[in-house]
Amino acid sequence: MSHANMKGWLEEYADNRLSSELAQNVQQHVALCRNCQETLRAIRLTANLLRASKLDEGPVPAVGFARSVSLAIERQRESNFLWAPLRLMAIRTVPVMAFMAAALGAFAYFEISSSLSAQQPAEEPLLETSLELPSGWGTEAAVFSEQISQDKERVVSTLLEEGSLPQE
């Protein structure tokens, strides 16, 4: 009998629901297998605990339990009574405030974008204007960031080092 099949039969064996032949096979396996012995012991312990925990009668609440629950509910109603108008006002005003915030955001976006487009200067290439390059020289030979192109001496020295700028 395989060990994998044994796991399913251990509970049946513990409850005495197996045929005598199958029960004898399970008993022989359990006698040799320590893991199945532990499993069978745990199954029997769990079954005994379940049998022992059955009560003759259902649980009965303590004396005064219903009264204490009623008083707690009444106190809760009283405390909510003061907050009910504020809660109702908040429920009504939050959607209105969200709509107003979205409208204000859209208005600000259109105002800023229109003022920026009116102030936008004509685009000039930074490299050509700050270096005053000779007419025959190709600007594709060097690409500089805005910070480097502002320092003419650094640009010229870099180009002379690389041999990209024609010597006069």
Backbone torsions as a table, in degrees:
resi	resn	phi	psi	omega
1	MET	NA	133.4	-175.4
2	SER	-79.9	153.8	-179.4
3	HIS	-67.4	-34.9	-179.0
4	ALA	-64.2	-39.0	178.8
5	ASN	-70.0	-26.8	-174.9
6	MET	-63.8	-36.8	-177.1
7	LYS	-56.5	-42.5	-179.0
8	GLY	-71.8	-27.2	-176.5
9	TRP	-90.1	-12.5	-177.2
10	LEU	-64.5	-40.5	178.6
11	GLU	-66.5	-40.8	177.5
12	GLU	-62.8	-40.5	179.2
13	TYR	-64.3	-42.9	-179.7
14	ALA	-63.5	-30.7	180.0
15	ASP	-93.2	5.0	-179.2
16	ASN	57.0	46.3	179.8
17	ARG	-111.6	11.3	179.6
18	LEU	-98.0	155.6	174.0
19	SER	-66.2	160.2	-175.7
20	SER	-63.1	-36.8	180.0
21	GLU	-67.2	-46.4	179.8
22	LEU	-67.3	-38.3	178.4
23	ALA	-62.4	-37.9	178.6
24	GLN	-66.7	-39.5	177.4
25	ASN	-64.3	-43.0	178.8
26	VAL	-63.9	-41.7	-179.4
27	GLN	-63.0	-40.3	178.4
28	GLN	-65.0	-41.9	179.8
29	HIS	-65.1	-44.9	-178.3
30	VAL	-62.7	-34.5	179.6
31	ALA	-63.3	-28.7	-177.7
32	LEU	-98.4	-21.4	-172.1
33	CYS	-107.5	113.8	-179.0
34	ARG	-66.6	-37.9	-179.6
35	ASN	-62.2	-44.1	179.6
36	CYS	-70.1	-31.3	175.3
37	GLN	-61.5	-44.5	178.6
38	GLU	-64.5	-41.8	-179.7
39	THR	-64.1	-45.2	179.1
40	LEU	-62.7	-39.9	177.9
41	ARG	-62.1	-42.3	179.4
42	ALA	-66.5	-38.5	178.4
43	ILE	-63.8	-45.2	-179.8
44	ARG	-66.1	-39.1	178.2
45	LEU	-63.5	-43.5	179.3
46	THR	-63.7	-42.4	179.4
47	ALA	-63.3	-41.8	178.6
48	ASN	-64.5	-39.8	178.1
49	LEU	-64.1	-40.8	178.9
50	LEU	-65.2	-41.8	179.0
51	ARG	-65.0	-39.6	-177.2
52	ALA	-71.8	-25.1	-175.9
53	SER	-84.3	-7.1	179.3
54	LYS	-67.2	128.1	-178.4
55	LEU	-97.5	149.9	176.1
56	ASP	-70.5	-38.9	179.7
57	GLU	-125.0	157.9	176.5
58	GLY	-69.8	164.4	179.3
59	PRO	-65.4	143.5	-179.4
60	VAL	-113.9	130.2	179.5
61	PRO	-66.4	156.2	-179.2
62	ALA	-67.9	161.7	178.8
63	VAL	-64.9	131.1	178.2
64	GLY	86.3	3.9	-178.4
65	PHE	-64.4	-46.4	-178.8
66	ALA	-62.2	-39.9	179.4
67	ARG	-65.3	-43.0	-179.7
68	SER	-65.8	-35.5	177.0
69	VAL	-67.1	-42.6	178.7
70	SER	-61.6	-42.2	178.6
71	LEU	-65.3	-40.1	178.9
72	ALA	-65.1	-38.4	177.5
73	ILE	-65.7	-42.2	179.8
74	GLU	-64.0	-41.9	177.1
75	ARG	-63.4	-38.3	178.8
76	GLN	-64.5	-41.6	178.2
77	ARG	-62.7	-41.1	-179.8
78	GLU	-65.0	-41.9	-179.8
79	SER	-70.3	-33.7	177.6
80	ASN	-73.8	-24.5	-179.2
81	PHE	-61.0	-38.0	-179.7
82	LEU	-71.9	-31.1	-177.1
83	TRP	-90.1	-14.4	-175.8
84	ALA	-56.5	-46.0	178.7
85	PRO	-63.7	-39.3	178.6
86	LEU	-66.2	-39.3	179.2
87	ARG	-64.2	-42.4	179.1
88	LEU	-63.8	-41.5	178.8
89	MET	-65.2	-41.2	180.0
90	ALA	-64.6	-40.5	179.7
91	ILE	-62.5	-34.0	-179.1
92	ARG	-82.2	-33.6	-173.7
93	THR	-87.4	-25.3	-177.6
94	VAL	-61.4	-47.0	178.0
95	PRO	-62.9	-36.2	178.8
96	VAL	-65.6	-42.0	179.7
97	MET	-67.0	-36.4	177.8
98	ALA	-65.4	-41.5	177.7
99	PHE	-63.8	-43.4	179.7
100	MET	-63.9	-38.6	178.4
101	ALA	-64.7	-41.2	178.6
102	ALA	-65.8	-41.0	179.2
103	ALA	-65.9	-41.8	178.2
104	LEU	-64.4	-40.9	177.3
105	GLY	-62.3	-42.5	178.5
106	ALA	-65.0	-42.4	179.2
107	PHE	-62.0	-45.4	-179.9
108	ALA	-63.4	-39.8	179.3
109	TYR	-61.3	-48.4	-178.0
110	PHE	-67.5	-36.9	178.3
111	GLU	-65.8	-45.6	-178.9
112	ILE	-67.2	-42.5	-178.9
113	SER	-66.7	-35.3	178.8
114	SER	-71.8	-36.9	178.6
115	SER	-70.8	-34.3	178.0
116	LEU	-69.7	-38.8	-179.5
117	SER	-69.7	-29.3	178.1
118	ALA	-74.4	-30.3	-177.4
119	GLN	-92.6	-2.2	-174.1
120	GLN	-69.3	120.9	179.9
121	PRO	-76.1	164.6	176.8
122	ALA	-65.7	137.6	-177.9
123	GLU	-79.2	127.3	177.1
124	GLU	-123.8	140.9	176.6
125	PRO	-66.2	126.1	-176.0
126	LEU	-66.2	-37.0	-174.8
127	LEU	-66.2	-45.5	-176.9
128	GLU	-70.6	-37.8	-176.8
129	THR	-74.2	-34.5	-176.4
130	SER	-86.2	-22.5	-176.3
131	LEU	-99.4	-21.0	-174.3
132	GLU	50.6	64.2	-176.5
133	LEU	-70.6	149.2	175.8
134	PRO	-63.8	152.8	-173.4
135	SER	-65.0	-30.5	-177.5
136	GLY	-84.9	-5.1	-175.0
137	TRP	-88.0	135.1	-178.7
138	GLY	-82.8	126.8	-178.1
139	THR	-75.2	-13.5	-179.6
140	GLU	-74.8	-7.2	-178.6
141	ALA	-71.3	-25.3	-179.4
142	ALA	-145.2	138.7	176.7
143	VAL	-124.6	125.3	-176.2
144	PHE	-119.6	152.8	174.5
145	SER	-75.3	170.4	-177.0
146	GLU	-64.3	-36.2	-179.2
147	GLN	-67.3	-44.3	-178.2
148	ILE	-68.8	-39.3	-175.8
149	SER	-69.4	-15.8	177.3
150	GLN	-77.4	-24.1	-179.9
151	ASP	-97.2	95.4	-174.4
152	LYS	-62.5	-39.4	-177.9
153	GLU	-65.3	-38.6	179.5
154	ARG	-67.4	-39.8	-179.9
155	VAL	-64.8	-46.6	-178.1
156	VAL	-65.1	-42.4	-179.9
157	SER	-65.0	-37.2	177.9
158	THR	-64.5	-43.0	-179.2
159	LEU	-68.3	-36.9	179.1
160	LEU	-67.9	-36.6	178.4
161	GLU	-64.1	-39.5	-177.6
162	GLU	-81.9	-13.7	-178.0
163	GLY	76.6	19.6	-178.7
164	SER	-83.4	-28.0	-176.7
165	LEU	-93.4	127.4	179.1
166	PRO	-66.3	133.7	179.1
167	GLN	-76.9	140.4	-178.2
168	GLU	-88.1	NA	NA
